[in-house]
Amino acid sequence: MKLEAVLAIVLMLLIAVPASAAAWEPTKPIEFVVPAGTGGGADQMARLIAGIAEKHKFSPRPLLVINKAGAAGAEGFIDVKGRKGDARDHTIIITLSNLFTTPLHNNLPFNWRDYTPIARLALDQFILWVSTTRPDKKDFKTAKEYIAAVKEQMGKPEQMKMAGTGSAQEDQILTIQLEQALGLKFTYVPFRGGGEVCVNLVGNHVDSTVNNPIECVSHWRAGRVRPLAVFDTARIPVGEWKDIPTVKEALGADVSYLMLRGIFGPPSMPKEVAAWYVALLQKVSETPEWKKYMDDGALKPAFATGLEYVKWVEENETLHKELMAKGGLLKK
Amino acid sequence: MGLENLFHGFQIAVTPFNLFITVLGITLGTIIGVLPGLGGANGVAILLPLTFTMPPTSAIILLTSLYWGALFGGAITSVLFNIPGEPWSVATTFDGYPLARQGQGGQALTAAFTSSFVGALFSIVLITFFAPLLAEIALRFGPPEFFAIQLLTFSSFIGLGGGDPLKSLVSIVLGFILAAVGLDIVTGQLRMTFGFVDLMKGFDFIVAVIGLFGIGEILLSVEEGLSFKGIRTSMNLRVVLDTWKVLPRYARTFVRGAFIGFWMGFKPGGATPASFMSYAFAKRFSKHPERFGKGEIEGVVAPETAAHAAGVAAMLPMITLGIPGSPTAAVMMGGLIIWGLQPGPMLFKDNPDFVWGLIASMYTGNLIGVLMVLAFVPFFASILRIPFAILTPLIVVICAIGSYAVHNSMIDIWYMVIFGVVGYVFKKLDYPLAPLVLALVLGDLAENALRQSLIMSQGSLAIFVTRPIAGAITAVALLFFALPVLTPWWRRLRGNPTVAHET
């Protein structure tokens, strides 16, 4: 009897102490869903976060990264949407632009409003790249020169080829924006992933790409590709990226696009649970490892939570709807 | 420049800690390879966050060792239970499993492991001395070249199955249909999902293979009345030495397999077509093609050499171009970035210690790996001594776990069961499974490459002929397609009609 009483008190203390601190803590491993394939930008970021959390002991339980890439990420989004109870509290999902584009293009049953917003981590830049070793010896030093050549080839069998990741996703949206702003026509060739896109540019199988910085940086440093313009309203303020003009500077056109790297939880995640994840991600975003990753990949640090995050997502959904409607990419 | 750097690399790779890491990685990898569905990519991904606190060279050694282990381990279930652990082990089942049923599991495993090692060594030597040059060749391969390679793979397999061509056609078409389910990357539209969310992600190749081969085989054995009481095999390492005595006979197959494997492996998704192609060529050039599929050691040597050569070659685009050559390499590449390294052409200049440490560890890792798995051959082979009634439920459970592990989803277990029934029906009605599997794994890749090429050429098929590399490969592929028709005719011309119609 006595032993049981002692045990009961100890147990109560164990439960009561963390509870009185009003903090929720994970009690089992956290599933970190990546709605994209292994090795891509979202996957790298998720694994980096899991690694940093592990190294600095930010979480009492590990984060397990799980890829659910089917149907342009819809597999992951729909799975997370269905999580309830304990599983709901131990699941988060990292999103890229497919949070907007996949449901708009395919009429799939999910929308960002279904999910609990946790934090916006960063925004990914896009750059117009060309090859420096073209077989026809043309060496485009500026965006102007390249765009002039694109115009010259329009409608001909050698129309300039723009490569990108997937169809009706960010790369194609951006290509269509550029086409409409400058009255151009590209032959858009979709590939599976950003790394493959850049290598096809280096191999001169296509003429240009709108790769994210990190996907092409190594080939740039090897002198095989050249960045012509950044699709943002301001230049990238770090390192060698500073010298790349914006599209506005280089071509006088207002074409800009940034991709969300943000975190959501399953529907109706309790406040205290969401707060724990916000705190975790805040801590991660302050580590030197995270900062180095941001700089290396020329990502725009853009940590935001709560209303600021929601407002940004709202605006971006409208933007994607407009852009996709203009490009004829909406589901009919 | 190669040798000096390599010695430097060995100084990094052969420290007690890194050797310990190697052994650990290979042990884990072999276990992962044995569990079908879990696969190298998942294994590497699970370990990745743990490597964050290690020096990058040790981290990559741990992950690559795990990958070598998985490459070796994939053959074990293929041979013993007819369940390929990885896509590129499918061709290993064709002769490996019949050998095991005949009580020669030990020989089949020894042949598989040894060929794996030979294939790996071939690729590592090429990477050591020619990495930058090979990267330049890889760059020449765009969508048209890629499609030409897929075409060559199909053509080398055509007419090999024997049996009814119409049945082969049904099988291959079914494979293509299944491969087309899910999202089409060219248009971004869903195909053949009929509004079912579960069909959206398409049919995973691994799940299909576990069902068709593993569960299908179990259903057949059950029908045979559970008479299968386990197989007598000797628990003796002599089986390794005895098999080694025979293996030099297949020197040509080793060379051919290693060459095909390496050449195909440094393009993404190359290991599986390489293993099929190597098997097809071995059968084509064999003096006894009729023995293939019934338990011919050469039928194990050919795909395993190619698969492991391709598996190693998949590292090449990762370290030289920054694109992953395989799903496992994709996860490792994510690792490089997390460790603060930038994969791609500058890696050799910026981080020579890392690159040469990695290359040196490929030698030590594969050597340690092959010795470890060979030492356990008698143990693995003796698993088949366990009575069928005990073994079968275990296999079914492992198959189910494997299917679940691919996407962490229950629906895949049901797919596995359905594919098992399909596999059983196919066997009963004497339809060949290999064309279905080949079409399922390559259909998607071939279709994408074809359509990308046609977008590039604005619809003109000439793109496959006018580009020199694509043109040459396409020509060889067309020749192979015509071969079943041409061979008898050619032999008659030479006045030797007796051997006609053997393929």
Chai-1 contact restraints between the chains, C-beta under 6 A:
chainA,res_idxA,chainB,res_idxB,connection_type,confidence,min_distance_angstrom,max_distance_angstrom,comment,restraint_id
A,T38,B,P327,contact,1.0,0.0,6.0,A-B,restraint_1
A,T38,B,A330,contact,1.0,0.0,6.0,A-B,restraint_2
A,T38,B,V331,contact,1.0,0.0,6.0,A-B,restraint_3
A,G39,B,P324,contact,1.0,0.0,6.0,A-B,restraint_4
A,G39,B,A330,contact,1.0,0.0,6.0,A-B,restraint_5
A,G39,B,M333,contact,1.0,0.0,6.0,A-B,restraint_6
A,G39,B,G334,contact,1.0,0.0,6.0,A-B,restraint_7
A,D43,B,G334,contact,1.0,0.0,6.0,A-B,restraint_8
A,Q44,B,G334,contact,1.0,0.0,6.0,A-B,restraint_9
A,Q44,B,I337,contact,1.0,0.0,6.0,A-B,restraint_10
A,R47,B,L48,contact,1.0,0.0,6.0,A-B,restraint_11
A,R47,B,G334,contact,1.0,0.0,6.0,A-B,restraint_12
A,R47,B,I338,contact,1.0,0.0,6.0,A-B,restraint_13
A,L48,B,I338,contact,1.0,0.0,6.0,A-B,restraint_14
A,A50,B,P49,contact,1.0,0.0,6.0,A-B,restraint_15
A,G51,B,P49,contact,1.0,0.0,6.0,A-B,restraint_16
A,G51,B,F52,contact,1.0,0.0,6.0,A-B,restraint_17
A,G51,B,I338,contact,1.0,0.0,6.0,A-B,restraint_18
A,E54,B,P49,contact,1.0,0.0,6.0,A-B,restraint_19
A,K55,B,F52,contact,1.0,0.0,6.0,A-B,restraint_20
A,K55,B,T53,contact,1.0,0.0,6.0,A-B,restraint_21
A,I66,B,N408,contact,1.0,0.0,6.0,A-B,restraint_22
A,G70,B,M200,contact,1.0,0.0,6.0,A-B,restraint_23
A,G70,B,K201,contact,1.0,0.0,6.0,A-B,restraint_24
A,A71,B,L183,contact,1.0,0.0,6.0,A-B,restraint_25
A,A71,B,M200,contact,1.0,0.0,6.0,A-B,restraint_26
A,A71,B,K201,contact,1.0,0.0,6.0,A-B,restraint_27
A,A72,B,L183,contact,1.0,0.0,6.0,A-B,restraint_28
A,A74,B,M200,contact,1.0,0.0,6.0,A-B,restraint_29
A,E75,B,K201,contact,1.0,0.0,6.0,A-B,restraint_30
A,I78,B,V197,contact,1.0,0.0,6.0,A-B,restraint_31
A,H105,B,G188,contact,1.0,0.0,6.0,A-B,restraint_32
A,N106,B,L190,contact,1.0,0.0,6.0,A-B,restraint_33
A,K161,B,M456,contact,1.0,0.0,6.0,A-B,restraint_34
A,G166,B,I185,contact,1.0,0.0,6.0,A-B,restraint_35
A,S167,B,V186,contact,1.0,0.0,6.0,A-B,restraint_36
A,S167,B,T187,contact,1.0,0.0,6.0,A-B,restraint_37
A,S167,B,G188,contact,1.0,0.0,6.0,A-B,restraint_38
A,A168,B,G188,contact,1.0,0.0,6.0,A-B,restraint_39
A,V189,B,Q452,contact,1.0,0.0,6.0,A-B,restraint_40
A,V189,B,I455,contact,1.0,0.0,6.0,A-B,restraint_41
A,V189,B,M456,contact,1.0,0.0,6.0,A-B,restraint_42
A,P190,B,I185,contact,1.0,0.0,6.0,A-B,restraint_43
A,P190,B,V186,contact,1.0,0.0,6.0,A-B,restraint_44
A,G195,B,G322,contact,1.0,0.0,6.0,A-B,restraint_45
A,G195,B,I323,contact,1.0,0.0,6.0,A-B,restraint_46
A,E196,B,I323,contact,1.0,0.0,6.0,A-B,restraint_47
A,V199,B,L321,contact,1.0,0.0,6.0,A-B,restraint_48
A,V199,B,I323,contact,1.0,0.0,6.0,A-B,restraint_49
A,N200,B,G142,contact,1.0,0.0,6.0,A-B,restraint_50
A,V202,B,L139,contact,1.0,0.0,6.0,A-B,restraint_51
A,G203,B,L139,contact,1.0,0.0,6.0,A-B,restraint_52
A,G203,B,G142,contact,1.0,0.0,6.0,A-B,restraint_53
A,H205,B,G142,contact,1.0,0.0,6.0,A-B,restraint_54
A,S218,B,G322,contact,1.0,0.0,6.0,A-B,restraint_55
A,S218,B,Q342,contact,1.0,0.0,6.0,A-B,restraint_56
A,S218,B,G344,contact,1.0,0.0,6.0,A-B,restraint_57
A,S218,B,P345,contact,1.0,0.0,6.0,A-B,restraint_58
A,S218,B,M346,contact,1.0,0.0,6.0,A-B,restraint_59
A,R221,B,M346,contact,1.0,0.0,6.0,A-B,restraint_60
A,A222,B,P345,contact,1.0,0.0,6.0,A-B,restraint_61
A,A222,B,M346,contact,1.0,0.0,6.0,A-B,restraint_62
